Amino acid sequence: MNDILNFKSITTYRLKLPLKFNFKTAKGEVKERETIVIRIEDQLGYVGYGECVAFTEPFYTAETVDTCWQKLVDDYIFNLRMMRPKPLMTYVRQLQFWLNRDHMPMTIAALENALISLHCERLGVNSVSYIMGQPLQDTIESGVVIGDVPMDQLLAAVEAHVTNGCKRIKLKVNPTDGYERAALVRKHYPDLVLAADANQSYSYDDIHKVRQFNDLNLACIEEPFAITTLQSYKEWKWERLNNDDWHIETPICLDESILGYDDLSYAIEYGLIDVLNIKVGRMGGLVPTKAAINLCRQSHIPYWIGSMVESGVSKMLHAQLAALGDSYMAGDLSDSNRYFERDLIYPDLTFKDGVMHVPDGDGLGVTVFNDRLEAYCVEKRTL
């Protein structure tokens, strides 16, 4: 088939998905998942989908649903539509130019994923398998993130997931009681794969609190310190290389501080990273994600797959990336119905005894319910 993408329409949906519970972290609380989904249809009737996973407030990156929506409908989509029909990689190169110029990875990822999904639907191949150049495993194991629930409810929450077959739990922690929370779970579950996520809530004055985790045999502690600028990277480099009191033995996993290939390369070069959490939206799409995974493989840095309290349009890509076969541990991937009454895809993410069969069909690999896009839609633009 001709590899030229000739668009018929590009529709952008702004959605509000009710969450079944309030999800709390050290940086904020999510009660309703506002998100953006892009639907691109070509002249032959093939359709591709992508999701922008920015949050309503800028607590993960500087991007918000408002800023992403504005950039998409007023700039990127208009200019893509004005381009003459091009091959997929020509569009991807244009997106990478905008990414380097505007530093809006989640916005760019939504468009890139939709274009790749459309292209792969036309070819009859799976998007993740096509971009990564390798087949996917049939199954993946579940990994659950437990937010900042009250201490007296923590063990019950862990037990419910372990009973359902989950073998990896990640706890949201902060300097107030983070160690006590992790120690409580470790005491009752000595063989559980356990990780912690601090969402950059510790200062360097709290290093002694981060060192406390050394005796808990955690798979990693994610983002203990704030790293948002090159200057804070340099501060961390100085602390890790020169602070005689460092002595942090728990592997340090980086997430929101790695917003692209250059960040990852710097962190690896100066020994600031032991493990990488991969999220497609944060990296700017599947093509930059492939570059990051390949760099990790070359540098012997373990990686694993996170998620963004997102709909299945984005989370299915993460499930498929987790099926590449060399993840450090199970990803932040659990049943869709844990978060939403109705996800946007079929089949949704469903684990039985802690294991999920990974859809690997054409494009996204699953069906997107257009009627649900309409039902949850609060604003729509079609070009």
N, C-alpha and C positions, 0 to 999 in steps of 0.2 A: 504494500500500500504506500502511496505517496506520503512522505513524512511532513509535508507542509500543513500547518494548523490554520484552518480557515474558519474563523469564529462566526457563529450565527448570533449568539447573545452571551452577555456576561451579566449575571444577576448576583447582587450582593444583599444578603439577609442579615439584619441585626436581630438577634434572638435573646430571649430571656428564658432560661431553663430553671425551673424550681428545683432546689436541692432538697433531699430528704432529711438532711441534718446540717447544722452550721459547722463549717470546717474552720478550725482555729489554728493559727501558727503564731510564731513570735512577731510576725509583721502585720497581722490583721486577721479578719474574719470574713469568710465568704458565706452568704446566706442564700444568694441566688446567682446562678452562673450566667452572666451576660457574655455573649460571644458573637462572632461574625463568621458566617459561612459563605463561601463563594461558589457559584455554580456556573461552569462554562460549557456551552453547547456549540458544537461545530455544525457545518452545513450538511453533514451526513447523518446528524442525529446522535452522535456520540456525546457523552457528558462526563465532565470531570469535576471533582469537588475538592475544596481546601478549606481549612478552618484557621482563623486568626485567634490565637489563644491568649491574647492580652487580657488583663483584668480591668474592672471598672476603675480601680484606683492603681496608681503606679507603685505598688509595693514589691513587684518582682523585677521589672525593668521600668524605664521611663515611659514606655508605651502604655496607653490606656485604650479602652474601647472607643472612646470619643476621638482620640488623635488618630487611631488606626482607620476608623471609619472615614474621617475627613480625608486622609491621605489616599485611601483606596478610591473613593467615589469621585473626588475632585482632581486627582492627579494620575495615579498609576493606571487605573483601569481605562480612563479616557485615553491616555497616551498609548497603552497597548492596543486599544481598538483602532487607533489612528495608524498604526504600523501596517504595512502591507503583509499579507499572509507569509509566515516565516516558518522554518523548522523549529522544533522544540528548543534546541540549544541556543539558537539566536535569541529567543525570548529569555532564556535563563541568563545569558550573558548581560542582557539589558537589566534584568532584575538585580544581578550582582553589582552592576554599576550604581543603581539606586541604593542598594544596601550599603555600599561603601560611602556613598554621599550623605545619606539620611540617617543611617544607624537605626533602622526600624526592622529588626530581624523577624519579629512575629508577623508583621504586616507582609513583608516580602515572602515569608514561608507560606502563607495562605495562598498567595497567587502562584508560587512555584509548584506547590503540591497539587493545586487544581490543574495546572497545565500538564504536569507529569501524569496525573491520573487520566486526563483526557487522551494524551498521547498513547498511554499504555492500554487504554480501552480500545483504541483503534488497532493497536498491534496484537491485542489478545494476550498480553502478558501482565504480570503483577508489578506494581510500581516499585516497591521496595526491592524485590528480587532483580528487577531490570536495572535500577540505579546502582545497587550494590554489586551486581554481576555475580550473584551466587544464589543457589536455591535456599528455601526456608525449611527449617525443621517443622515437623508435623505438629508439635505441641510445645507449650511453655508452662512454667510454674507461676503461681500467683505470688505477689508480694503486696502487702497491705501497709498503708500509711495511717497511723493513728495520731490524730491531732491532739491539741492541748485539752484533753478531757480531764475532769476532776480526778484527783489521785485515787479516791475511793471507788472509782468506776474503771480504773485502768486495767486491772487484772481481768475483770469480766470481759472487757472489750478484746483483750488479747486472747483469752480463752475461746471466745466465740469464733475468732478467725482460725486459730490453731485447730479447733474441732472440725472446721470445714476443710482442713487439709493444707492451710497456709503454712509454709515452712520458713518464711522470712517476714519479719515485722520491722518497720521503721517508725521510730518515735520522734515526734516533734519535741524539742527540748529548748530550754532557755536557762540563763544563769541563776534564776531563782530556785528551781527545784529539779533541774535537768538530770543531774546525777542520781538523785533519789528515785526519780521515775525509772530510769534505765536500770538501776540496781535492783529495784523491786521486781521488775520483769525478769531480769537475769536470774535472780534468786529462785524464782518459781519455774523458770524455763531454761535450765543450764545448757541445753543442746540446741536451742533455737538460734537460727541465723538472725542476729539482732543488729540494727543500725540506728544511728541517731541523726537528726537534722536540726541544726541550730538556726538556720536562716540568718546567719551573720549577726547573731545577737550577743556574742561575747566580745569584750574588748581585750587588748593585750594585758591589761591589769588583771583579767580573769584567767590568765594562762593556767594558774594553779587549779582552777575549776575544770578546765578542759583536760588537764593531766589526770584528774580523778577517774576519768573514763578508762584509763589504761588497764585497770584490773577487771574490766567487764568483758573482755574478749569480743569487742564489737567488730563487725565487718568493716565499718568506717564511721567517722563522724563527718557529716556534710556541712560545709560552709560555717565553720565555727566563728570566723572573724570577718569583719566588713572589708570587702575588697571591691570598690566601685570605680576606682580611677587608677591611672598608671602610678600616681604617687602612693596610693595605698598598697599597690603591688610591691613597690620598692620598700615600703615600710615593713611589709610581711617578709620580703626577702632578707632585710636586715635582721629582723627578729629571729627568723628561722636559722640564719647562718651565724649570728653573733650573740644571741641571748643564751647565756650559760644555763638559764633556768627553763629552757624550752622543754626538753624531755617529754614531748608528746609522742607516745608510741602507737596510739590508735591511728590507723590509716586515715588521712585527710582527703575527703572527696570534695571536689569543686563542682558547683552547679551554676548559680546565677551570676557568678563572677566571670564565667567563660562565655562571652557573647560572640565568639568567632574564632577562626583558625589562629589569628595572631595572638589572642589571649592565651589559647591553649599552648601554643609553641613557646611563649614566654614562661608560662607556669612550669612546663616540662624542663626547659633549659635551666631554670634556677631552682629546681627541686621543690617547688611549692605545692605540688600535687602528687598524690599517691593513687587516686582513683578518680575517674570522670563519670559524672551523671550526664547522659545524653538526652536532650530534648530537642525535637525537630524545630519547634517554633523558636526556641532560644538561639539555635544555630543559624537560622535563616533559610531552612528548607532541607530537602533530602540531599541535594548535591553538596552543600557545605557539611552536612552530617556525615556523608561518606568520607569527605576529606578528613574530618576529625577522627572518625573511627580508624581510618587507615594510619593516621599519625600515631594514635594510641597503640595500634598493633606494632608499628615500626619501633616505637619507643618503649615497648613493654610496660605500658600504663594500662591497667585493667579499666574497663568501662562497663557500664550497665545502663539500663533504659529507665528514665523517669516518666512522669506525666504531669499534667497541668490542671487537674480537676476539669477535664475537657470532655466534649462529646465524643462519640465513637468515630466521627469523621476524622479527627486528629489522633485519637487514642489507638485506632486500629493500626496506624502506621507504627506506633510505638510497640504494639504487640508483635507486629511482623519484624521489626528490628530486633526485638528480644529473641526471635527465632533464628537469628544468624548463627547461633551455636557457640559463641565464645564470650557471652556476658559474664561478668564477675559474680553477679548474684541475680536472683529474680528481680524483675523490675517493679515499679510502682503500679502494678496492673492487677486490678480486681474486678469483680462483676459490675457491669453497667448499672444494674439495679441497686447497687449500694448507694449510688449518688442520685440517680434519676428514676422517676416512675416509668418514663418512656425515653429511651435513647433515640437517636436519629437514624440508626442503622439496623439492618438485619443481615445475618445474625449479629446480635450484640456481643459484648464480652461476657462470657459465661464460663465459670470454672467449676468442674466437678471433681471433688476430692483434691482440690488444689491444682488441677491441671486443665488447660484449655486447648482445644483443637484450633489451630491458627488458619483462618481463611486465607487462601492465596490465589484467589481468582483474578480476573482481569482488572487492571487499574487498582482502585482502592481495595478490591477483593470482596466487597459487601454491597448490598443495596442501600441507598439512601432514600428515606421516606420524604418525598417532596411535600406531602400533605402535612407532615410534622414540621417541616421548615415553615410552612405557611401558618400553622397553628401557633407556633411559638414566636412568630415574627412580630416585631414592633416597628420595624422600618425596612423598606425594600427599595432598591434601585436596580433598574434593568437598562443596559445599554446595548 
